[in-house]
Amino acid sequence: MVKTSQLRPGSVCGLLLAALAAARCWPLGGGGFSSLLLILLLLGLGALALWLLRREGYGRDTLLLMLLPVGLAIFLRAVFLSHATLDYQNFLSQWVEHFRQGGPAALKDPVGNYNVPYLYMLALLPALPFSDLYGIKLFSILFDVLLAWGGLRLAKCLTADKKAPLLAFSVLLLLPTVILNGACWGQCDSVWAALCLLALAAALEDSPWRSLALLGLAFAFKLQAIFILPLWLPLWLRGRAKLRHLFAFPAAFGLSMVPALLVGKPVWDILRVYIGQTTDSVGWGTLNYNSPSVFSLIPYGVRLPSSASKLAILLAFLFMAAVLALLLFSKKAPSNAAFVLAGAALSLGVPFFLPYMHERYFFLGGVLLAVYACAVPRHAPAAVAAELASLGGYHAYLIGRYFLFLTFFGVSWTQLPEGLLMAAALSLTAGALAGALRENSV
């Protein structure tokens, strides 16, 4: 048992913040058992963060030191826990109500536009004694913790500095876009991003079976995992995986469908979710949805020809091909740093050029840059630029107005700073990737 006299001021602050988080949750649950369960689940996620650190070999002193960032992360999420966005009111709450009426067997019905792994969670929420809003957010917060764990492991692959992995763990727990995405917005981008981070870390740790299985699960949760998926081609061809390991991807994806198939959901209904995700935004007729993409550089009100979307798709494909070519044809074997930078470039560059992108689609790229900046601090400007660019899009949705509406000589832009910041982040990342390929492998 740790004596109070052994606790540092930061550790005490972390415990106090956790206590404040508990106090914040008590009225949300309505008192009694519901509130107690909500508190235990939220604090349990903080305990999970510390357990994962212990699992990675960190001792008592380090765990006491990490009480502050973990406690702060839990408190900030508790602050946002009751915030309900239109996405929750118009979609997520309706999907949960469908399961409340039909039970888990309602998985066989065409409900929602998420794939079945996420629907499993929604189907279980009616069993909780508190609002399904909190259950949805707790699920995302769980993966916030796993995201931080993935960042820590990835940082270990990038540097011998003992402090960098802990810094990456703390930064990912406290990154504004990560906090806002799950705890405030109720979105699940930390789910697929955490799995992608853990998959890349496993690949660099020479665990290809686990890497491809995690990647398959990431893709099963969200189509956006496809942004980084091509990175496994050079990982395979450069000897980080063998042909037999690739079968772990479809195996994991297939296993994720089994519970839904057992209750009678047709395979085609599962697979066409991805088709729906690619066509929904197209059907709305807007080339950009608050995202810091190349289309944010176009003045407001300018009508682009119908060929603009096709040209953008071509540019995205050419960018992806260029990144892969750099890895495949470099004279030296790409280092761990090169693979992480390539993953960040793909995760930022593909949505930057593609049409119909949403503000949240840069989530993984921003996270990868944040991890890389913790390991290689001189590249922090790219991570800061990507984070600020994404936050501009989050502001547009969560606040309901653009952060900075600019007008020059009668021409207006709604998100010009965000687009320029993301372009800068992408350029810096591409430059760092080229530099990493010129250096010796890690």
N, C-alpha and C positions, 0 to 999 in steps of 0.2 A: 504494500500500500504506500502511495506517495504522500509524504507529509506536506502540509501547507507551506512550511518553511522552506521546502525544497523547490517550490514553484517559483518561476521567474515572473516578473510583472506581465510579460506578454502572455504567459500561460494562464495566469489568473484572468486577464482580459478575455482570453478565448473562452474560458469556462463561464464567465459572466455573460458573454454574448450568446452562448448556448442557452443559458438560463433565460435570457431575454427572448430568444426564439421560442422557448417553451411557453413563456408567458404570453407571447403573441398568439400562439396556436390554441391556447386554452379556450378563449371565447369563440374561435372559429368552429370548433367541434361541438359547440353547444353545451359544454360541461359534461361531467361524468365520464363514463367509459369511452365515449366517442372522442372526447378531447384527449384523454390519456393515451388512447391508441394513436391518434394523430401525432402527438408529441413524441411518443416512443418511436414511431416510424421515421420521423424527421431526424431526431437525435441519433437513431440507429444508423442513418446514412452517414452522419458525421463519424460515428464509431467505425463504420465500414472503411471510411477514408483512412483512419488511423491504423486499422487492421491491415489494409493493403500496404501501408508503409512498413509495418512490422514484417509483413510477408516478404518484402523486398530487402529485409536484413537490417533495417534501421533500429537502433536501440532506444532505450527509455529517454535519454536526453534529447534526442532528435524528435521523438514523439511529443515530448513536453513543449519543445520549440514550435512544433507544427500545430499545437492547440489554437494558436492565435489565428492563422489563416483559415483553418478548418472551422473554428467557431464563428469567424466573420462570414464565411461562405454560407453557413447554415442560417445565421441571423438575417443576412440580406435576402435569402430565399424565403424565409418566413414572412418578411415584410411584404413581399409581392404575392404571397400565396392566395389571397382572396380576390385578386384582380381578375376579372372575367372579360375577355375580348370578344369581339364579334365572331371570330373563328370558333370560339367555344360555344357561344350562344346559338349560332346558326348551324353549326355542324357537329362538333364533338358531343355536346350535350344531347343532341337528337339521336346520335348513334348509340350512346349509352342507354337512352330511353328505349330504343329498339330492343336491346338485350335485356333490359329490365322487364319488358313485356314478354319476350319470347324465350328468355333464358339462353344458356350457352348454345343450345341447338339452333338458335337464330343465326349462328355463323354461316349456315348454308344459304342464307338470304343475301342478295346483292345490297349490302349496306356499306356506305362510306366509300372513299376513294383511296384508302390505304390498304396495303396488303395484309394478309391474315395474321402475321406475327403481332402486329400492333392491335389488331382486332381482338386477339386473345386477351390482351390486357383490358380492353374496354369491356369485354364480356364478363370479366370478373368483378368489375367495379360495383355493380349493384349489391354485392355481398358486404361491402364496407358500410360501417354505421355513420359515416360522415359524407359530405358532398363529393360527388364524383369529380368535381373540379380539382379537389385536393389530391385525389387518387391519380388523376392524369398528370398532375405536376410532380407528384412524388416519383412516378415512374421516370419522368424526364430527369429529375434530380439524381436518381439512382445512376443514370448513365452519365450525368455530369461528373460524378465521382469516378466512374470507370474511364471517362475521357481523361481526367487528370492522371489516373494510373497509366493509361496509354502514353500520355505525354511524358511522364517520368521515365518509362521504359524506353521511349524513343530517344530522350535526351541522353540516356546511358549509352546508347549506340552511337552518339555523336561526339562525346567528349569524355575525357577522364576526370574532369572537374567534378568533385563530389557534391558541390553545392548546386550545380546546374539542374540535375534531375528534381531536387526538392523545389527549386525555383519554378521549374516548369509545372510541377504538380500544383503549387500555390497559384501561379498565374492563371492556369486553366480553370481552377475553381473560382477565381475572382474576375475573370475576363468579362467585361460588361455584356458582350453579345451572348456569352454562355448563360449568364444569370438571366438576362431578359428573355432569351429564347424559350427556356423551359419554365422557370419559376414565375415569370410575369405573363408571357404570351401563351404558355401551355402547348408550345410546339415540341416536336420530338427530334430535332436535328442532332441533338447530342447522342441519340441512340445509334443512328447509322454512322455518325462521325466517330464515336468512341470505338465502334467495331472496326472501322477502317484504320484508325490509329493503332489499335491493338494488332490488327492484321499486318500492318507495315512493320511494327516493332517485331512481331514474330518472324517475319521474313528476314529482317536484319539480324535477328538472333539465331538464324539458321534453323527455324522450326517451320518448314514449308507446309506440312500437313495442317498445323494449327492456323497458319497464315491464310491459306486458301479457304479453310472452313469458316473462319471469321469473316472473310471477305464475302463468302456466299450468304452468310447471315445478314451482313450489312446490306447487300443487294436485296435480300428478302424483305427487309424493313422499308427501304426507300430506294426509288429509282436513281436518286442523285448520287448514289455510290458509283454510278457509271462514270462520273467525272474522273475518278482516280483509278478505276479498274484497269485501263490500258497499261498502267505502270507495271503490272505483273507480267506483261510480255517481255520487256527487257530483263526483269528479275529472273524470269525463266531462261531466256536465251543467254543471259550472262552467268548462269550456273547457280543462281540462288534457289532454284527449284527444278525438279525433274518432271517429265511428262506425267508420270503416275500421280504426282501430287496435285495436278490440276483437277483431278476427279473429285477432290474434296469440296470444290466449289459447288458443282451441281448436287452433290450428296447432301451438303448442308442446306442448300436451297430446297431440295426435295423434302428433307425431313421437317422443315419448317411448315410444310403444307399438310402434313399427316393428320393433325387434330381436326383441321377443317374438312379434309376428305372423309374422315371417319363419321362426321355428322351429316355427310351427304352433299357437301359443296362441290360443284363440278370443277374440274381442273381448269376448264376454259374461263370460268368466272374469276378464278384466281389470277391467271396469266393476263387477262385483258385489263386488269387494274393498271398495268404499266402503259397499255395503249391509251387508257383514259387519262392518265397523268400527263402524257405527252400532247394530248389533244385538247384538254380542258382550257388551258391558257390560250391556245391558238384560237379556240372558239370565241373567246371574249374579245378578240380583235385588237388588243393592245400589244405593241412590241416590247414594252418594258413595264414591269410592275414594281416600282420603287427601288429597283436594283441599280447599283453603280456600274452598269454595263456600258458597252460602247454606245448604246442608244441614249444614255443619259447625256452624251456630248452633243446630241442633236437639239437644236433650239426648239422650244415649246411651240406646238402648233404646226410644225413643218410636216407636210405629208410626204412620206417616202413611197417610192414605187413598190409595186407588189413583189418585185424581184429582190428587194432589200433583205427580206428574211432568208431567202435562199443564198444570197451572197454571204450573209452573216454565218450561216451554217457551214458554208464552204471555208470561211476564214477560221472557224473553230476547228474544223477537221484538219486544215493545214497547220494550225498552231500545234495541235495534238501530235500530228505526224512529225513536226520539227523537233518537239521535245523528245519523242521516242527515238528519232534518228540520232540525236545527240548522245543518248545513252547507248544505243546499239553500235554506233560506228566510232565512238571515241577510242583512241589508241590504247589508253589505260583502262583497266577495269574500273567502273564507276564506284566511288566511295559511298559509304553510308550517307554522308552529307549530300552527295549528288542525288541519291535516290529520294531523300527527304525533300530537297529543293525541287526536284522534278515533280514529286507528288503535289507540292504546294503550287507549282506553276500550272499543272493540269487542273487542279481544283479551283484555281482563280481564273486561268485563261479561258478554259472552255465556257464557263458561264458568262465571262466577260464579253465574248464574241457572239454567243448564241442569242437568238431572239426569245421573247416570252419568258424571261427569267424573273424570279422573285428575289426580294431583298435577302432572304435567308439562304440562298443557294451558294453563297460564298463562305458559309460557316466553316467547312472543313479546311479550305485554303487558309483562312485567317488563323485557325487553330494550329495548323502545321507551321506557319510562319512564326507564331508566338513561341512554339517549342524550339524552333531553330534559333530564334533570337536569344532564348535563355542559354542555349549552348554556345552560340557565337554572337556575343552582344553587339558587334559592329554592324550586324544586319538588322538591328532593332527598328531602324526607320521604315523598312518595308512592312514589318508587322504592325507598327503604329498606323501607317497609312491605310493598310487593309482594314484594320479595326475601325478607324474613323469613317472610312467609306461605308462600311456595313452599318455602322451606327446611324448614319444619315438616313439609310433606308428604313431602319427600325423606327427611327423618329417619325418618319412619314406615316408609317402604319399605326404605331402605338399612340401618337399624339394627334394624328389626323391632319397634319400640315407639313409642308416641306421645311427643312431646317433653314435653307438659305435660297430664296427665290431671287435670281439675279437678272437684271435687265441692262443691256448696253445698246445705246443707239436704236432703241425700239425693238431689239431682239431679246427674248427672254429664255432662260434655262431654269428648269425646276431642280436639277441635281447635278449641275456642272462641277462643283467642288468634289462631290463624291466620285463622279466618273474620273476626274483627273487624279484623285488620290489612288483609286484602284489601278489606273493605268500606270502610275508611278510605282505602286507596289509590285505590279506584274513585271515592269521593266527591271526593277532592282532584283527581283527574284530570278529572272532570266539571266541577268548579268552574273549573279552569284552562282547560278548553275554552270554557266560557261567557265567561270573561274574554278569551281570545284572539280570540273572534269579535266582541268589542266594540272591539278595538284595530284600528289600521290594518294593512293587509296588509303582509307582509314583501316 
